[in-house]
Amino acid sequence: MRRSVLLTLVCASLGAHTFHYSKTEINWNTAAKTLEIVATLHADDIEAHLRNTHKQLELDRDKESESLVCAYTIQALDLTQFKPRCIGIKVNRDYVDVFLEAPINTPPKSLRNRILIEDLPDQRNDVECKKDGRYTGPRIQFNTSETRKDLRW
């Protein structure tokens, strides 16, 4: 009896979402003069955000969700000044990838990353910078107390 209760608790905890994390890759394409951005968010977290702010419930069943996720990501990364366009989102079981592109002659010196920081006190956001597809340095980590950092190009 004791084993079955323990097994049930372990199985229930395996499905639990225990950490809150996003990863954003920013590639500065010098030939095309664009920033190519892929932001990867936990599907549960962004879905909860949409539910709380827009009463939107299903990421993969509503076309309006795509525009809301794109607009949120652009705002949270403070990219509105670059007028990025959303190429689309890809909804997986656990993650949502947001694809953005912005015309730009020179890359930004710093980035603000507030993805889900207001919603989740333990949220961590990592950013990887690339220039023409090659990494330019180690990951830059953002947490609730550090929402703006310099970028390494």
N, C-alpha and C positions, 0 to 999 in steps of 0.2 A: 504493500500500500504506500509506504513512504517513498519508494522509488518512483512510482507513477506520479505522485504529487510533485516530486522534484523534477522529473522529466517534463511534466506539463509546464512548470515554472520556467525551466530552461528554454523550452521551445517557444513559449510566449515572449520571453525576453529577446530571442534571436530576431524577431520581427520588429522589435522596438527601434526607433530612430534615436540613437544616443548621442550623435554629434551633429553639429550644424556647420556646413562648410560649402564654400563656392570656390571655383577656380576659373580665372579669366585669362585667356591668352590674347595678347595684343601683338599683332604683326604689323610692322611698318614696311609696306611695300614701296621701296624707293622708285622703282620703275613706273608703277601705276599711280604713284603718289596717293596712296590710300592707307588707312588704318583698317585692318581686317581683324575683327574681334569675335571670339567665341567665349561666351560665358556659360559655365556649367553650374546649374543650381540643383539642389535637392528638390525633386518633384513634390514631395509632401510639404516642404516649407513654402514653396512659391504658391502651391495650391491653397494652403491655409491663408497666405497673405491675400490672395485674390478673393477667397471666401469672406475674409474680414473687411476688405476695403471695397469690393465690387459685387459681393454676393454671387460671384462666379464659382461654380463647383467643379466642373470637369475640364481639365486641361486639354485632353485629347479629343473631346467631342464637340467643342464649341469654337468656331472660327474667331469669335470675338476674344477668346482667351489669348490667342496668339498676339493680337495687337496690344492687349493689356500687358502681357509678359514682356514684349519688346519695349513698350513705353516705360515700364517700370525699370527695366535693366538700363536703358539709356539715361533715365533720371538718376538712378542709384550710382551709376558710374560717372555722373556729371559730364556727359558727352553732348549735351544739347547744343553747345557752342559750335560743334563740328558738323552739325546737321547730318547725323548718320541715318542710313536707311536700314531697315530690318529686312534681311534676306529671308528670314523665317526661323521657326523653332523646330526642334526634333524632340519629341516626348518619348522617353524610354520608361522602363518600369520604375527606376529609382531616380533618374536624373532628367533634366530638361536642358538641352543645349540651345542657346540663343545666338544667332548669327547676325552680326552687324557689320556694316562697311561705311566708312566716311572718307570723303575726299580731303586730302591734307598735303600741304607742301613740306612742312616740318612737323615732327611728332610733338605731342605735348610734353612739357617738362615735368609735370606732376599729374597725379590722378587722385580723384576722390572715389573711394569705394565704400558705399554704405549698403551694399546688398544685404537685405534682411536684418541689418543691425538694430533697427528700431523694434523689430518683432522678436528677436531672439538674443538674449543677453550673452550667450556663449558662442555666438556666430563668429566664424573665422573666414576671412576671404583672402585667397592667394592670387597673385598676379604674376604671370610670366611674360616678359617682353621679348620680342623677336624683331630682328631687322632682316628683311629679305629671307625669312624662314629660319634664321639661325638665332639661337638664344643669345641674349646680350648680357646675361648675368644671372645670379641666383633668384629664386622666387622672392617676391616682395609680399610680406604678410601684413594683413590688416586685421584688427580686432575692434572691439567696441570703443576703445579709447584712441585709436589711431585710424582716422578715416581719410586722411590725405597724406600722400608720400611722394617723394621724387621718383621719377622713372629713370632707368638706366638704358640709354641707347648707345 
